[in-house]
Amino acid sequence: MSKNAVAVVGVGQTHHRSSRKDVSMAGLVREAAVEALEDAGMTWSDIDAVVVGKAPDMFEGVAMPELYLADALGAVGKPMLRVHTAGSVGGSTAIVAAKLVQAGVHERVLTVAYEKQSESNATWGLSVPMPFSPPLVAGAGGYFAPMIRAYMTRSGAPRESGHLVAVKDRLNAVRNPRAHLHMPEITLKMVEESWLLWDPLRYLDTCPSSDGAMAMVLGSEKVAAAAPNPVAWVHGMAMRSEPTMFARRDQINPQAGKDCAADVYRQAGISDPRRDLDCAEIYVPFSWYEPMWLENLGFCAEGDGWKLTAEGATAFDGDIPWNPSGGVLSSNPIGASGMIRFGEVAQQVRGAAGGHQVELKTGKALGHAYGGGSQFFAMWVVGAKKPE
Amino acid sequence: MRDVAVVSFSYSTIAKEQMRNEVEMLAPVITEAIDASGIARSDIGFTCSGSFDYLQGGPFSFVMGLDAVGAWPPIRESHVEMDGAWALYEAWIAIQTGEVDSALVYGFGKASQGNVHEIMSLQLDPYYVAPLWPSMVDLAALQARAYLDSSGLSERDLAEVVAQAMRSARDTPQAIRSGEPSIEELLAAPYVASPLRDADIFPTTDGVAAIVLAAGDLARSVNKRPAWIRGLDHRIEPHSLGARDLTRSESTALAAKHAGVASGPIDVAEVHAQFSHEVLILSEALGVDPSIVNPSGGPLAANGIMSAGLVRIGEVAQRIMDGTANRGVAHATSGPALQQNLVCVLEGE
């Protein structure tokens, strides 16, 4: 059975800020959704189904908030799904929405991911002490720092490797008016001298905590043909998960990430991602995850990721720009961060990325999200041309 | 659309599980469902689960849940913060894309770890309603009163619903409650929230459930009589209770229409009615006679939060697979006072 073609026909996102006190949760998601609908040349009544994603409900203190958001997102009388796959959720949500079109069940699906982190403290929301478990009380950074130190040992990467990413992504964000952090003055020295949080992670090596939302309208081939603006075609999408408590896991270079990338590259006809893609938006919440994921995603040999960063290959003017939008290091509404990656690459191949538009050669780009303790992965490759 | 069927089902419930965590409760049920499916664990194409962080009181309840599956080598997997019935919907979609031919679906939750009636208040509009802390029982009582007033039925009719559920539940090993209560006995009990008494309200239940789905020829090759999914649809209503007609379930009726409930005779119905009056509202919305509803006893007998909707699909599928029914309908709900509803039509060959 052949899958139906799926295209991104509309994209919308909020301005990401540390606190969007000007909007309620409903106002936040609606801001992104309205922009996506306008981009798609549609109104609420054109939408067949709504798929919502976000990270743990405890971040805002609202259980299953999609129930309350049904009215604001025009879902009344329609099917509404709520996806939650940890940090990868923004990507997983887009994939679930795209599958509704791919399966031929719906023609036009609105998908929205958000987080309004100012409603609570996300770092400690991630580390609730649980009965019969040793309290972690570390937040995400405390969890990932030992993985990063292990990566440094394995690869021999110098300590500045992460800081280079921290500078690069913040300079990219200056080109992106929606980004939370705008730090045109950032230097390597500033990063090196910022507070040490979890060795080797310094304050400026970490993502911010943001309020924000991302929305996309996904459509069938017929819908894409009628779209008022260029569309981004889905060339491949994949999800992979691996267990948490399992001795054979390699948390530094996870098998689930490798398998997910191999699957999505196979679908999209990518044999060398560095050559075959114009750019990538990759979930890098802590700077060191750029070199780590460069290796995990096959952009270079194992142990060489930090060299690509140091050479400038992933810079805005490099041969394979990573996170031209500024990435998670510049805007991080956790539940939306994955969908921002997926939506940003759609904007790139549509030629609609504005100030952070990269040069299009192959017309293909990779969006990536991961979550949990690197057990959960979601990826898609989008292209300017319809897949053959 | 591809033909997709339920090929195996397993579930367990307990009033208060004090020895095992969610993973330990899930592991045997998932293994039982996989073993009964005739499909090797390593051959299952997709896995999807439903759970609810607020029951566990921590973020990411599904993360550890996955450890009950044996996700190595890494698997195609997803999770909804919804009842397992919606996880089944996502799995059905994955099979419809043609990418996979089979799926494992599970739902789980330990409601006894907190006060589930109050926890569900956190589902309400966070600005205007949740701060008032109406419990899910309070809201159900408002709905029950509105329904009795509009229908002309009485609390005696609700007691009849409870008595039927308790009699039916005597044959269900997973039932937390069952028996032969008299109507007088039921009506003599004090109100929890008028017009609802304790027996009108689901018993707090820790529960897990697993279903294996398979497409077309694979389903036929592993199961003599698969329970084919002939229609599957779900719809949501406005969140505000004041914006809905609480005496009817419009989204159930709409989902039933799209799922094609009325296009053939229904032998059996299992509805996710957590309160007695909901059995009547849902029977009307589905167009089925209440006498064929919830032969298992339904959620008034056992209501594992996040698995009870999936269990409804399993209970209907099991009756089709064992030949005691030919065509049935299953229903799942989410949200305050039946805000969101899913309808699944199942049939034998």
Interface residues (C-beta under 8 A of the other chain):
Chain A: M1 S2 K3 S24 M25 A55 P56 D57 M58 E60 G61 V62 A63 M64 P65 L67 Y68 L69 A70 D71 A75 V76 G77 K78 P79 M80 L81 R82 V83 H84 T85 A86 S92 I95 V96 K99 L100 Q102 A103 G104 V105 G125 L126 V128 M130 F132 A238 M239 R240 S241 E242 P243 T244 M245 F246 R248 P254 Q255 A256 D259 C260 G372 Q375 F376
Chain B: M1 R2 N21 T47 F52 D53 Y54 Q56 G57 G58 P59 F60 F62 V63 M64 L66 D67 V69 G70 A71 W72 P73 P74 I75 R76 E77 S78 H79 V80 E81 M82 W86 Y89 E90 I93 A94 Q96 T97 G98 E99 I119 M120 L122 Q123 L124 D125 P126 Y127 A130 D233 H234 R235 I236 E237 P238 H239 S240 A243 S251 L254 S334 G335 P336 Q339 Q340
